[in-house]
Amino acid sequence: MSTNAAAETGPLIPEWSLGDRFRKVRRITGLSQAEFAQRLGTNQKTYAAWELDTTAPRNPVAVAKRIEAFAGVPAGWMLGLNSPS
């Protein structure tokens, strides 16, 4: 999770990356990285890179929809569309 540059002059507003969101949902579901990756149709190494924000899914919308289907987390939230952070 990163913070905005204006934090020095105003309130601290956390910004959640896609990797932060992947990690948060995975931890809430109680799944390991390998189990979560399997449900997304990828391997653990690729998924781990997504959580670390070193790479991103080729089609993040499709991945977000898969997460919505099995975990119930709205795809819009996964993509950062439904919240200011």
C-alpha angles and dihedrals in degrees: 000000000000132000133229121260091238091067090101092061102030144013120322109254115188117220116209117213122210088257091054090053093048091051094046094052093044092052092047090052090050093230126140119238089257093051093046091047091051091054089051092049096246137100127266095249093055092045092049089055089053091053090050091048090234089123135006133216115273088233108027092175092059091047091048090052091052090052090049090052097053104025102031094232110139114251089225091061092047089054093046094246101120102052139044092238 
